[in-house]
Amino acid sequence: MGGDLTPRDDGEASRWEAYRPASMLDALVDRAVTIPSSTIRKHVDAVRRRNPEASPAQVIQILEKEYLRVVTTTGGAVGAAAAVPAVGTGTGVALTTADVATFFAASSAFSLAVAEVHGVRSDDVARRRALLLASVLGAKGAKDVESAVGGSATAWGKVLLTTMPQGSVRKVNRALANSFLRRQLAKHGTLALGRLVPFGVGAVVGLAGARALGHGVVAQSRRAFGLPPERFAPDDA
């Protein structure tokens, strides 16, 4: 009877162990890309109201600073909490999961806010998902999208969110998902282990890791959308 509860072989157990975190990360991405466009626009409008003389380029700089502050602060705080000996490994892993969720949500909101400044918006979940995955994957993700764009002179983020055929969007998402689940799981897995060391070191790993990941997303947003427009469109108040 006990045999029914035992995996058939080590290979099956390994596949199951790999599937669980992959599914978790996949679910976190799905949640991150469903932020309402109205919420994104309200935030960009609020930044513009606080900085009425700011150009599109300056508004994007403000958005970049806000984003990096969010992901860096969260990474450091969770790193410190998870490394306190009394917290325990189970709680530490849960805290790290929350940190990854915050990273994906903030990265998605940031990328869509930059798109908004460029006058580009989309409620299409598949297009948003591809944008987020490409942003967090760095140069490899950008190359996958640029390849699907076919050498268009338009920045790949604009094409992805507007005119790329749905068939191409699905193809890009499949390619990005394969790379994402390998690379991001490895990145965040390493960071998670770093947070579970004696207090103090964990905070440093969380802070530095979050900063590095955040700067990577900022760099990809610049590549995705190109130079900011010189001025906002007339209907953007």
Secondary structure as UniProt FT lines:
FT   HELIX           2..5
FT   HELIX           10..32
FT   TURN            33..34
FT   HELIX           37..50
FT   TURN            52..53
FT   HELIX           56..83
FT   TURN            85..87
FT   HELIX           89..117
FT   TURN            118..119
FT   HELIX           125..137
FT   HELIX           139..149
FT   HELIX           156..162
FT   HELIX           166..195
FT   TURN            199..200
FT   HELIX           201..225
FT   TURN            234..235
//
